[in-house]
């Protein structure tokens, strides 16, 4: 860790380049523009290039810095920091709070050995709820646990969303996470889409309102030393994917707009820009027949799409922040014996250099999931990308680091990290939000029972409902937890984590549940990470509730009435898969839903 130097007039500063004098970029008294301008003029081309990549590194469970590649990361941390000169990193799994903070501090110390000591920015996908998906989100672990964003949408409370985001901000700061690769502002209009759990549902106005509250809670009124910089995604709306297939994968490459509802999908983003969101991430999809605000998009992935990024986002909407591409648009990703093809939809015929050039020409500032600095150096050497173009993006990226205060004090307190992440009030509010977000679809709460039979519910938690018995024949009430159905897939890397395909429960389930219902009252809970077809369940359930990420304890709190379940559906529930297939992917709302968005049984 660098020792602070003191100027003759008593100013403490960090001598980041080791020249024993205070340079303008090291001077905390100067405004950000001066510091950015000074540093850009000092940087070598390799240092500038390193700023334009944002890849994954992994933390050792004990807080150690990994020497070599990990399960996800392509290179060892020292290599990407000191040789490739990268300083933006996405982290996946973290150990307990002290270890996470220790790891972060060690990475910052490593960054101090680079020529100008540019501090590291650590980013994260959502990590405060339940869904575990290496391509989208992580379960809470040591962080306070809340419902998925769908659950916050079910509560329809901007104040709660703002408090949640403020809690997440404090917990992120404690372990050194300074950039959030969220909120997700996509509309959940296509019932089969795998990424709805992290959205605020299908209603454009609600998504805009809650997304703005989220940014305010994370960033504050402007970026500062206590902020976490947000990335709004996926511009200009990623939910209208053909047949509900996700654009991580070749079969989900296309975004389609059969009902002409493209403006609805765009509408949350102007609100996020007005709230000062730090960065915007375009999605992988290539739009088919898309025109927005009179701007016609090319049929190439949004990250490659100059009409979308430069003309629409920068020009029409006036966004001046960072544009971060989604992950791995340049190179295929090989992990073990699996591969995930580069999401170069519409430009598959280009080589990696051609793809990178097109991304920069479109207006991307930073390349997510990549560390191939040699390709960008080659593009500059060949005259295909100018250093002036690189300086544009470098200026935006450095501005965020300065605004966050990373150049002046990037370190965290390892002991305080454990205190912040262990705050009982935060965990209690998260637990209460889980319970409150539960949505009653049929019947009423509370549930009372002398004897209870359970499936998918911890017996200790269930004992608060009544005496737990082993057979439905001996029970007064059966409580069974279900997961919204999906089709397991595992040919491509990441595929197994994505819940895709049919929303129908298997045909034998209703028959088996009916047998249980012949012996006792039947209470069903369905985790809705997607809008399942629950039509068959209605016929056998006495009480049917939905949750969006709820622990066993939180569910029992809702079922017993200890916390009132006030959640309302954040999206329509379809009657059948035939209705899903007939529904235009982009249209907000199913024509004749079984239960409409906003529904809650009275």
Protein Blocks (a to p, Z undefined) as FASTA:
>chain_A
ZZddddfkopacddfkonopacfklmmkbcfklmmmmmmmmpcfklmmmmmpccdddddf
klpacfbdcfklmbdfklmmmmnopabdcdfbdddfklmmmmmmmmmmmmmmpmnopacd
dddddfkbmbccfklpccfklaccdddfklmmmnopaklmmmmmmmmmmmmmmnopabdc
bddfbdcfblkbmklmmpgbjblklmmmmmmmmmmmmnombdcfkbccddddddebjklc
ghhiafkbmklmpccdfkopmmmmmmmmmmmmmnopabdcddfbdcehiaeehiacdfbd
fklmmklmmmmmmmmnopabdcdddehilbccdehjbccddffehilmpcfklmmmmmmm
nopabdghiaclklmmmmmmnopacfklmmmmmmmmmmmmmmnommmomcccfklmmmmm
momklmmmmmmmmmmmpccfehcdddddfbdcdehiafklmmmnoccdfbfklpmbdcdd
ddddddddffbghklmpcghjfbdcfklmmmmmmmmmmmccddddddfbccdfklmmmmp
mbdcddehiafklmmmmmnomaccfbdcfbdcdfbfklmmmpcfklgcifbafbdghiac
ZZ
